[in-house]
Amino acid sequence: MKRSSTIFLQVVIAALGIGALALLLLEPRTEGVNAHATTLYQIYFDDPFLMLVYAGSVPFFIALYQAIKVLGYAGQNQIFSSAAVRALRTIKYCALSIIAFVVVEEVFIMLNHGDDDAAGGIMMGVFIIFGSIVAATAAAMFERILQNAVDIKSENDLTV
């Protein structure tokens, strides 16, 4: 893979992470529940749902960092290494943990909204879960393929 294309993809992933971080920091200030809060503590730490969202965002950012590392390995022609396999495994586990966090958040929405219409929040969670399932499946598939390639490469290195 060309070095310029891997750098471009790394920049795109970093921009995605910066955008997600900006959304996490700026959106609670305008949200209906926290729009009239006066202190930073009230805005960010008084709402248990927001704390769940922030805890669930940690695996997302870890997965983005691991994706940047995998692209770095590809740019250095070291994609067939155990480090790349470990990074893909970490991405898979991060996607699975995001699914778990979103399921807990969905239950929180269903239990705390009572008679309100929570369909929008539930549907956003379904989209996130679907995207995480796709990411976990792709990471698991690439991990398996790379692990087989690493095993074949190590066998070839031993026989030569």
C-alpha positions in Angstrom: 0.0 0.0 0.0 1.3 3.4 -0.8 2.6 5.5 2.0 0.5 8.5 0.9 -2.8 6.6 1.0 -2.1 5.2 4.5 -1.3 8.7 5.7 -4.5 10.0 4.2 -6.5 7.3 5.9 -4.8 8.0 9.2 -5.7 11.7 8.9 -9.3 10.8 8.1 -9.4 8.6 11.2 -7.9 11.3 13.3 -10.4 13.8 12.0 -13.2 11.4 12.8 -11.9 11.1 16.4 -11.6 14.9 16.8 -15.1 15.4 15.5 -16.5 12.8 17.8 -14.6 14.3 20.8 -16.0 17.8 19.8 -19.5 16.4 19.7 -19.1 14.7 23.1 -17.9 18.0 24.6 -20.2 20.4 22.9 -23.5 18.6 22.6 -24.3 18.3 26.3 -24.2 22.1 26.6 -27.1 22.5 24.2 -29.1 19.3 25.2 -32.5 19.8 26.7 -31.7 18.2 30.1 -28.5 20.2 30.6 -29.2 23.3 28.6 -29.8 25.4 31.8 -27.0 24.0 33.8 -24.7 26.7 35.3 -21.5 24.7 36.2 -19.4 22.3 34.3 -20.1 19.6 36.9 -23.9 20.0 36.3 -23.3 19.8 32.5 -21.1 16.8 32.3 -21.3 14.8 35.5 -24.8 15.3 36.9 -26.5 13.1 34.3 -25.9 9.3 34.7 -26.7 8.8 31.0 -23.9 11.1 29.9 -21.5 9.3 32.2 -22.5 6.0 30.4 -21.9 7.7 27.1 -18.5 9.0 28.1 -17.5 5.6 29.5 -18.7 4.0 26.3 -16.7 6.4 24.1 -13.4 5.2 25.6 -13.4 1.9 23.6 -14.3 3.9 20.5 -11.2 6.1 20.8 -9.0 3.1 21.6 -10.3 1.4 18.5 -9.5 4.5 16.4 -6.0 4.6 17.8 -5.5 0.9 17.0 -6.8 1.5 13.4 -4.2 4.2 13.0 -1.6 1.8 14.2 -2.8 -0.9 11.7 -2.5 1.6 8.9 1.0 2.5 10.1 2.0 -1.1 9.9 0.5 -1.3 6.4 2.5 1.8 5.4 5.7 0.3 6.7 5.0 -3.0 4.9 4.8 -4.7 8.3 1.1 -5.7 8.1 2.0 -9.4 8.4 3.2 -9.1 12.0 1.8 -10.2 15.3 1.5 -6.5 16.3 -1.0 -6.0 13.5 -2.9 -9.1 14.6 -3.0 -7.8 18.2 -4.2 -4.4 17.0 -7.1 -6.0 15.1 -8.0 -8.1 18.1 -8.1 -5.0 20.2 -10.4 -3.3 17.6 -12.7 -6.4 17.8 -12.9 -6.3 21.6 -13.5 -2.5 21.5 -16.4 -3.0 19.1 -17.9 -5.7 21.3 -17.6 -3.5 24.4 -19.2 -0.6 22.6 -22.1 -2.9 21.9 -22.4 -3.8 25.6 -22.3 -0.1 26.6 -25.0 0.8 24.1 -27.2 -2.0 25.2 -26.9 -0.7 28.8 -27.6 2.8 27.6 -30.7 1.6 25.7 -32.0 -0.1 28.8 -31.4 3.1 30.7 -33.4 5.1 28.1 -36.3 2.6 28.2 -36.4 2.6 32.0 -36.1 6.4 32.6 -38.3 7.8 29.8 -41.6 6.4 31.1 -44.4 7.7 28.9 -42.1 9.8 26.7 -41.4 8.8 23.2 -37.8 7.3 23.2 -37.9 5.9 19.7 -35.3 8.3 18.4 -32.8 7.4 21.1 -33.5 3.7 20.7 -33.0 3.9 16.9 -29.7 5.8 17.2 -28.5 3.0 19.6 -29.6 0.3 17.0 -27.6 2.1 14.3 -24.5 2.2 16.6 -25.0 -1.5 17.5 -25.2 -2.4 13.9 -22.1 -0.4 13.0 -20.2 -2.0 15.9 -21.3 -5.5 14.8 -20.0 -4.8 11.3 -16.7 -3.4 12.7 -16.3 -6.4 15.1 -17.0 -8.9 12.3 -14.6 -7.2 9.9 -11.9 -7.0 12.5 -12.3 -10.7 13.4 -12.2 -11.7 9.8 -9.0 -9.6 9.1 -7.5 -10.8 12.3 -8.0 -14.4 11.3 -6.6 -13.8 7.8 -3.6 -12.0 9.1 -2.9 -14.6 11.8 -2.9 -17.3 9.1 -0.6 -15.2 7.0 1.8 -14.6 9.9 1.8 -18.3 10.7 2.6 -19.1 7.0 5.3 -16.4 7.0 6.9 -17.8 10.2 6.9 -21.3 8.8 8.6 -20.1 5.6 11.2 -18.2 7.5 12.0 -21.3 9.5 12.4 -23.5 6.4 14.7 -21.2 4.5 
